[in-house]
Amino acid sequence: MSTALETVSWVITPYVAMAVFLVGHYWRYRYDKFGWTTLSTQIYESRLLRWGSPLFHFGILAVIVGHVVGLLIPKEWTAAVGITDDAYHLMAVGLGAVAGIAVVVGLILLIMRRRLVGPVFRATSRMDKLMYVGLGLVVVTGMANTIVGNVIGHYDYREGVSIWFRGLFFMNPRPDLMAAAPLTFQAHTLASLALFALWPFTRLVHVFSVPIAYLWRPYVLYRSRDTRMGERRGRRGWENVEDGSRLP
């Protein structure tokens, strides 16, 4: 029997965060299309960005893949294809640690760039600062999960957090499972929910900017400028090989 605090934390809060995430993105796209961008500051500084951005983005992609496997794929499915608990644990710790370190180093470089480079700092909004705080909390608590849950405490989140997470999509959440999870997992989950609620109102919306229209857009035509006013150059194209006068 779950308590009122467990219900609020692990049932109501996740659904509220999901609703804000979906409705917020719709509102942002509907009323702020010109703001749907990364608001790039590369023109101001590129040295730190050249290192920080790839480390953070590629590390995040690896982390997302790990979360998809760990949260959405039941433990019985991985066991059915021959992946033992020890093998899964080794991959989760090894790959998770590498991806986590890349994310931490990349995020530190990006935050340093934001704070130390004058033009970049002046172009940083309050929402950007709040976004970096949210990202920092999610990353720090996530790394704590890797250490506490997999190295020290050996907590199997696939028998607790994963079942609770999948239950949200089937309207059958198990708040008791989250209540029994280690504190670092609870903190990481709440920080992630807060970041998802904040997501539509920050530059993070650029994650969903996929240039699908490029598949059918016309080619870009480059035309040379005439050197003299009023001069019209001859039409360029393939040489007529049948015209002997054009042959060398």
N, C-alpha and C positions, 0 to 999 in steps of 0.2 A: 504494500500500500504506500504510494508515494505521498510525500508531504506537499504542502502548498508551495514551498520554496522550490522543490524539485520540479513541480509542474510548471511554475513560472520560468525557471531557468532552462529546462530541457524539453518543454513542449511549446509554451506560448512564445518565448523569445525566438526560437528557430523559425517558426512560421511568420512572425512579424518581420524578421530579417529577410526571409525569402520574398515576402510581399513588397517590402520597400525596394529590394533589389530589382524585381521585375517591373513594378509600376514606375520606379524611379528611372529606369532605363527608357521606358516608353515615353515618359514625360520629357526626359532630356533630349531624346531623338526628335520628339514632336515639336518642341519649343526652343531648342538650342542646338540646331544642327551645326551652326558655325562654331560652336564651342566644343563639338565632338572631335577633339584632337588631342595630341600629346602636348601641345604648346611647347614645341621644341625650343631649346636654348643652345643648340649646338653652335650657332653662330657666335656665341659669347665665349665658349670654351670647349675644346674637343679632346685635350690630352687625357684628363681624368675620365671623361665620358667614353673614350675609346676602350678603356679597360673595365670600367665599372659597369657599363650597360650590358656588354656580352656576358660577363660573369653573372650578373643578376638575372638576366632574362633566360639564359640557357639553364642556369641552376633552378630557376622557378619552373621551367618546363619539365625538368627531371623530377622535381618535387611533386608537381601535379600528377605526373604519370604514376608515381609511387602512391599518392593518395587515392587515385582512381582504383589501382589494383588492391590496395589495402582496405578501402572503405566499401567499394561497390561489388567486389568479387568475393563471394563467400569462401570461407576457409575450406569447406568440403570440395569446392571446385578445383582449387589449386592442388589439393591432396589427390583428387581423381586423375590429374595429369602427371602425377609422380613427383610433385614438389613437396618434400618433407618439411616439417616444422623447423628443423635445424637449418635446412637449405634456405628456406624463406627468411628465417631470422638473420642468417649471415648476409643475404642480399639486402635486406632492409637496413641493417646496421651499416654495411659497407657503402652501398650506393647512396643511402640516405645521408651519411656523414659527408661524403664528397660533395653531393648536391647542396647540402646545408652550408658547408664551408664556402662554397662558391657564392651562394646567395648572401651570406653574411658579409664577405669581403666586398662583393659588388655593391651591396646596400650602403656599407660604410663609405666607399668611394663616392657614391652618388650623393650621400648626405654631406660629406666633406666638400664636394664640389658646390652644392647648394649654399653652404654656409660661408665658404672661404672666397669664392669668386664673386666679386661685387655685383656685376650686372646680372648674374644668375640669381643671386640672393634677392636683388630688387625685383626680379620677375617671379619670385616665389610668393604665392598667395597663402592666405590662412588655411584654405582647404588643402593646399599642398603640404603644409606643415603638419596638419592633422592626419593626412594620408601617410606621411612618413612615420609618424608616431604609431599609427595602426599597423603598418607593415613591420615596424620594429618589434612591436609586441608579439605579432604572429610568428615572426622568425625566431625570436628569443625563446618563446614558449615551445615552439616546434623543436628547436635544438635540445631544449630541456627534456622533451619527450623521448628523443633519441637516446639521451644519456640515462635518464631515470627509468623509462619504460623498457628499454632494450638491453642496457648494460648493467644497471644496478638492481632494479626491481624485477625485471623480467615479466612485465605485465603484458599479456597477450590482448592487444586492443581489438583483435578480430573477433574475440569472444564477448566483447563488451561494447566499445564505442562504435564499431562497424555495424553491429546488429541494431543499435539505437539509430544510427544515421540512415540505414536503409529503411527502417520502420517509418521514418518521417514521410517518405514518398508513398507509403501505403496506408497513411493515416493510422498507423499503429506504433507510435513511439514508445520506447521503454525507458522512462526517466530513471528508473531504479538502476539501470545499467550504467548510466552516466554518473549517478550519485555514488556508485561503487568504484569509479575510475580514480586513479591517482590525481592529485591536485594539479599537476602540470598539464594533464590531458584536459581537465575541466577548464583551466585558464586558457589553454590553446584554443579550445572550442569556442569559448565566449569571445575571445579576441578575434577569431575568424568571423564569427557572426556579426560583430560590430563593424569589421572591415567590409563585409558584404553589404551591410546596410549603408555604409558610407560610400561605397563604390560608385553608384550612378552619378554622384555629385562631384567627382574628382576627375583628374586626367586619366584614371584607370579605364575609362570607357573606351579608350583607343584599342583595348584588347579585342573588342568586337568589331573593329574597323577592317573588314576584309574587302580588298579591291576586286570584287566579283565582276564589276562592270568592265574591267580590263580585258575580260575574255572576248567581248564582242565590240569593243570600242574601235574606231577606225585608226589606221596608222597615222602617226604624226608626220606631217609633210614639212620638210625643211626646204626653203626657197632661198637662193642666193640673191643678194641685193645688187641691182645694176650699178655700175661704177659711174655712169653719166646719166644726167637727167634726161628722161624721154627716150633713152635707148631701150630697145626691146631685143633681148637675146634670142637666138634660135632655140627651138625646142630640143631639149636633150632626150636622148633615148639610145636604143641599140643602133650601132652602125649597120648600114645596109651592106652586107658582104657581097651582094650581087653587083653592086656598083663599083666597077673597077677603079673609078677615080678616087674612091675613098681608101683603096688599098695602098699600103706603102710600096 
